Amino acid sequence: MSDLHWTELIVFALLFGVVTVMGFVAAKWQRGDTLEHLDEWGLGGRKFGSWITWFLIGGDLYTAYTFVAVPALMFSAGAAGFFALPYTVIVYPIVFMPLLRMWSVSRVHGYVTPADFVRGRYGSSGLALLVAITGIVATMPYIALQLVGLEAVLRTLGFNGSGMVGHLPLLIAFVILAVYTYQSGLRAPALIAFVKDILIYVVIIVAVIYLPIKLGGWSEIFSAADAKFKATPAPGDGILLNANNQLQYATLALGSALALFLYPHSITGVLASRGRTVIKRNMSALPAYSLLLGLLALLGFMAIAAGTKPLINQATGNPDTNTIVPNLFEQTFPSWFAGIAFAAIGIGALVPAAIMSIAAANLWTRNVYKEFIRKDATPAAEAKQAKLASLVVKFGAVAFILFIDPQFSIDLQLIGGVMILQTLPAVAIALYTRWFHLRGLIAGWFAGMAWGMWLLYNIPSADGKRAHFGASALKLNDLSVFGWHPFAGSTLQIYVGVLALSLNLVVAVLVTVVARRLRSFNGTDETNPADYHVDEGDKRVKKIAAH
Amino acid sequence: MPQPGKTGSNFRWSPWNLLLAVPLLWLLTPIYNRTGPELFGMPFFYWFQFLGIIVGVLCTTLVFIKTKDRPGTPAAGAGLDVDDLDEGTSR
């Protein structure tokens, strides 16, 4: 702890102090009649306009972990790490129409979570429970990963102690976050997102102009990266994709795009917006963050060209590639600017962590607590329960990082993406049609989930150090259907998520056909076709925070 | 408008929506998995994918503008009250 970087630390602490004050003040920002309702605490009053929504969803989806992990992946694997770009290119056009329907139907019926919608669409608390649990389980490790991002910055600042002392700054930062989220709800991250995103934009724009000039231009950067990858024995890296990982690249981009807006925290950001026009505008405006992400990914190559080395994590003794970007900033920028960059990443961890914990708390409250534990809970009791749940979720995430190897969170995050994809038929397809039978959706969920987990479990890591949950890329050669290998001998790789989703859909279709033949009861739909087109100002929208 | 009640799918379609499929081209890696031609020293692989962002924005923006006055995106509270009230009361 002796080698603290004081200038960076002071800038970091100042900016952190500013957002802390904002977090507490946010409770009074555009306040409604009461905070004791999930519409207010959990969705910020459902009245955010285009700008706030842009900052909020941008701050929500492009997380601190993304900002450190994507460049780290580029640094170690090259082109394969750039999948984040096609992923964010296709995601907005794909979700454009479904999100509008989701917003409208939720606004008419007062849905707060995606599981609320499933509950209304199929009248089944069981299916809604599956969707809610999937959402909570997939979100938890995501929150933990934000801590990984924050800790990468704290370690670069000099807080690289071992044991609990090394984790103390992280713990303090998170306690502060937990308290103001508890008090202000979604308004806190919405307000802080302004600071976070402006800082990130400034840092990245400066970095992508300044660093290439300093390093001798883009061609120098790419040839340095090319030289590094050619020198390594690993076959999968390089500044271009190879014959084996192209399918993986495309399917991972597609699977991630389909999964993104199934995550409860993404839906929370969408439902908090005022109307359909706000969402449509944002589908065109959010890609500005994709541009940022792409440039940021290239920082991984700049780190290669600048000869940056990852920091050794004193808590684990291993080099931590997540420190690549913070280290690059530390090495190339004056310390005051590095401080701003670190604050941008650090605050960048707080915004998504807050929104994710709120989303998970909403799911718990609406689809487990109210549904199964206390059916007569008043809106005020729901809000109280959600606030408590948000604390539990956050400290659960901290415990994850403190007491379990962070690698476990990374594994779980990988698994989480495959898991959340399994809710696609029940959430996204159900927005358009009720053709799928309730039983088909449940059977499909179990089949996709089980197979996806089994496939992931059997994938070793690329370096051979771990036998299970090593990656999300499956060699087609290893694909086995009851012992039959349809692609034996193929070295192509594919993203497990799309395989599991395919099985999910096949099973859902088969069971649906059978269930329809048997005329099995398919639940009650409380939604009307016209509900999916309602906009703000319509007579049928539900009053906000109505009891 | 479809008939009131739950039978109509009420799916509102505009041919402009097809534009939303254009960015899917960026899933076809063989199109851009090459180094040349370079742009400002950046291999084709990288700048072509950056170009994808611009194409995506153009597509979503065009769909937004072109479907603005269609029934798919009714203006707030205006013009559709009769049909909507029918459906509203059928709940």
Interface residues (C-beta under 8 A of the other chain):
Chain A: A79 F82 L85 P86 T88 V89 I90 Y92 P93 I94 F96 M97 L100 G217 W218 S219 E220 I221 F222 I239 L240 L241 Q246 Y249 A250 A253 L254 G275 R276 T277 K280 R281 M283 S284 P287 S290 L291 G294 L298 Y432 T433 D525 N528 P529 A530 Y532 H533 V534 D535 E536 G537 D538 K539 R540
Chain B: P2 K6 G8 S9 N10 F11 R12 N17 L19 L20 A21 V22 P23 L24 W26 L27 L28 T29 P30 N33 R34 T35 E38 F40 G41 M42 P43 F45 Y46 Q49 F50 G52 I53 V55 G56 V57 C59 T60 T61 V63 F64 P71 G72 T73 P74 A75 A76 G77 D81 D83 D84 L85 E87 G88 S90 R91
